Amino acid sequence: MKLLIDFFPIILFFAAFKLYGIYAATGIAIAATIVQIGYLRWRHGRIEPMQWLSLGVIVLFGGATLIAHNDTFIKWKPTVLYWVMGAVLMGGQLLFRKNLLKSVMGAQMQLPEHAWRVANWSWVGFFAVMGALNLWVAYTYDTDTWVNFKLFGGMGLMVVFVIAQALYLSRFMNTDEAKPE
């Protein structure tokens, strides 16, 4: 269910684009993201910072797309999100000497510091590449190809990256359940 809620605006954007075009899809994505945030607030009582960021970026870039009647703005939205997420992870590591990935996921898995550092920098690199790849597709191909890439290519690459990282991190996870000493 959580996965459906997370991808709700993207799926609606894709369907609306195929049926009505980029401007209707953009308006629907803005509305769907607002509904998503409202639902999450009602259901869980709080919204994660990245969800607020996503809402702000879709309203800003989607709004600019609709006002200027120029799809370039909405095409920049994924890149901005990727690069902001990467910059946050990098800034946490470099400026504050804090691995934000470990802060978020440390309760779910125990890893040595080296593995957390590699995972953090891997995500920084992944977000940087995904942002650049999004722009390359947006400026090299037509809007239909970009929308298909945004849904299928972006999600597919994310799944591949997560699997690759899980395989790497599994080398460091302790498979012995808490044994008495």
VMD Tcl script that draws the C-alpha trace (Angstrom):
set ca {
  {0.00 0.00 0.00}
  {2.83 2.40 0.87}
  {4.38 1.82 -2.55}
  {1.09 2.73 -4.23}
  {0.85 5.93 -2.16}
  {4.47 6.83 -3.03}
  {3.95 6.33 -6.76}
  {0.38 7.69 -6.90}
  {1.33 11.09 -8.44}
  {3.77 9.53 -10.93}
  {1.25 6.96 -12.14}
  {-1.47 9.60 -12.50}
  {0.98 11.90 -14.32}
  {1.82 9.11 -16.76}
  {-1.83 8.17 -17.40}
  {-2.92 11.80 -17.78}
  {-0.05 12.50 -20.16}
  {-1.04 9.59 -22.38}
  {-4.69 10.70 -22.40}
  {-4.55 14.51 -22.27}
  {-0.98 15.77 -22.78}
  {1.76 17.34 -20.71}
  {-0.12 20.33 -19.30}
  {-3.10 18.37 -18.01}
  {-0.69 15.75 -16.64}
  {1.27 18.46 -14.85}
  {-1.87 19.86 -13.22}
  {-2.95 16.38 -12.20}
  {0.51 15.64 -10.76}
  {0.33 18.79 -8.64}
  {-3.16 17.92 -7.40}
  {-2.22 14.26 -6.79}
  {0.84 15.28 -4.76}
  {-1.27 17.61 -2.63}
  {-3.79 14.79 -2.08}
  {-0.91 12.40 -1.28}
  {0.51 14.77 1.35}
  {-2.97 15.34 2.82}
  {-3.58 11.61 3.05}
  {-0.20 10.95 4.65}
  {-0.78 13.77 7.14}
  {-4.21 12.38 8.01}
  {-3.02 8.76 8.17}
  {0.35 9.17 9.94}
  {0.14 12.61 11.50}
  {3.41 13.79 10.00}
  {5.13 14.27 6.68}
  {8.76 13.39 5.98}
  {11.02 16.30 4.92}
  {11.63 14.74 1.50}
  {7.89 14.57 0.91}
  {7.57 18.28 1.71}
  {10.46 18.93 -0.66}
  {8.80 16.89 -3.39}
  {5.57 18.84 -2.92}
  {7.42 22.15 -3.11}
  {9.31 21.15 -6.25}
  {6.22 19.88 -8.09}
  {4.24 22.99 -7.18}
  {7.11 25.29 -8.21}
  {8.17 23.55 -11.43}
  {4.70 22.30 -12.33}
  {3.26 25.74 -11.68}
  {5.94 27.33 -13.85}
  {5.13 24.79 -16.59}
  {1.45 25.71 -16.50}
  {1.96 29.48 -16.21}
  {4.63 29.70 -18.93}
  {3.03 26.92 -21.00}
  {6.52 25.47 -21.36}
  {7.22 21.82 -20.55}
  {10.91 22.48 -19.89}
  {10.14 23.31 -16.26}
  {8.42 20.01 -15.48}
  {11.25 18.14 -17.20}
  {13.69 19.71 -14.73}
  {11.66 18.57 -11.69}
  {13.15 15.04 -11.37}
  {16.66 16.41 -11.83}
  {16.16 19.00 -9.11}
  {14.84 16.35 -6.71}
  {17.69 13.95 -7.49}
  {20.33 16.62 -7.11}
  {18.85 18.02 -3.90}
  {18.70 14.55 -2.36}
  {22.29 13.88 -3.41}
  {23.42 17.27 -2.12}
  {21.75 16.65 1.24}
  {23.53 13.31 1.63}
  {26.84 14.82 0.50}
  {26.42 17.90 2.69}
  {25.65 15.79 5.72}
  {28.82 13.80 5.17}
  {31.18 16.66 4.28}
  {29.86 19.58 6.31}
  {28.47 17.90 9.40}
  {30.45 14.64 9.39}
  {27.12 12.85 9.69}
  {26.04 9.98 7.49}
  {22.37 10.79 6.94}
  {21.73 7.43 5.30}
  {22.88 5.73 8.49}
  {20.73 8.12 10.54}
  {17.66 7.08 8.56}
  {18.36 3.36 8.14}
  {20.67 2.55 11.05}
  {17.88 1.16 13.19}
  {16.98 -1.39 10.51}
  {20.46 -2.74 9.85}
  {23.84 -2.85 11.51}
  {26.78 -2.16 9.21}
  {30.40 -1.16 9.74}
  {31.17 2.51 9.25}
  {33.01 1.81 5.97}
  {29.91 0.15 4.50}
  {27.70 3.08 5.56}
  {30.16 5.50 3.97}
  {30.23 3.53 0.70}
  {26.43 3.30 0.68}
  {26.08 7.04 1.30}
  {28.52 8.00 -1.46}
  {26.91 5.46 -3.79}
  {23.56 7.20 -3.34}
  {25.17 10.59 -3.91}
  {26.65 9.30 -7.16}
  {23.42 7.61 -8.19}
  {21.40 10.78 -7.66}
  {23.96 12.85 -9.58}
  {23.89 10.44 -12.53}
  {20.08 10.14 -12.50}
  {19.72 13.92 -12.55}
  {22.08 14.24 -15.50}
  {20.46 11.29 -17.29}
  {17.01 12.86 -16.86}
  {18.23 16.08 -18.49}
  {19.92 14.18 -21.30}
  {16.69 12.32 -22.10}
  {14.61 15.50 -21.72}
  {16.77 17.47 -24.15}
  {17.65 14.68 -26.58}
  {14.26 13.05 -27.08}
  {10.65 14.12 -27.44}
  {8.35 14.60 -24.46}
  {6.66 11.22 -24.91}
  {10.01 9.44 -24.65}
  {10.93 11.52 -21.60}
  {7.65 10.61 -19.84}
  {8.23 6.91 -20.58}
  {11.79 7.20 -19.28}
  {10.60 9.04 -16.17}
  {8.25 6.20 -15.25}
  {9.91 3.06 -16.57}
  {13.57 4.01 -17.01}
  {13.89 5.95 -13.76}
  {12.11 3.34 -11.68}
  {13.92 0.50 -13.44}
  {17.32 2.04 -12.79}
  {16.34 2.68 -9.17}
  {15.37 -0.99 -8.71}
  {18.64 -2.16 -10.29}
  {20.64 0.23 -8.08}
  {18.82 -0.83 -4.90}
  {19.39 -4.51 -5.70}
  {23.07 -3.91 -6.44}
  {23.49 -1.97 -3.23}
  {21.63 -4.62 -1.23}
  {23.97 -7.27 -2.63}
  {27.00 -5.16 -1.67}
  {25.68 -4.39 1.82}
  {24.68 -8.01 2.47}
  {28.38 -8.82 2.69}
  {28.57 -6.75 5.86}
  {25.35 -7.74 7.58}
  {25.59 -10.02 10.56}
  {23.50 -13.10 9.80}
  {23.94 -14.52 13.31}
  {20.95 -13.54 15.39}
  {21.87 -12.19 18.80}
  {23.71 -15.16 20.25}
  {24.14 -15.30 24.01}
  {27.76 -14.83 25.01}
}
mol new
graphics top color blue
foreach p $ca { graphics top sphere $p radius 0.5 }
foreach p [lrange $ca 0 end-1] q [lrange $ca 1 end] { graphics top cylinder $p $q radius 0.2 }
display resetview
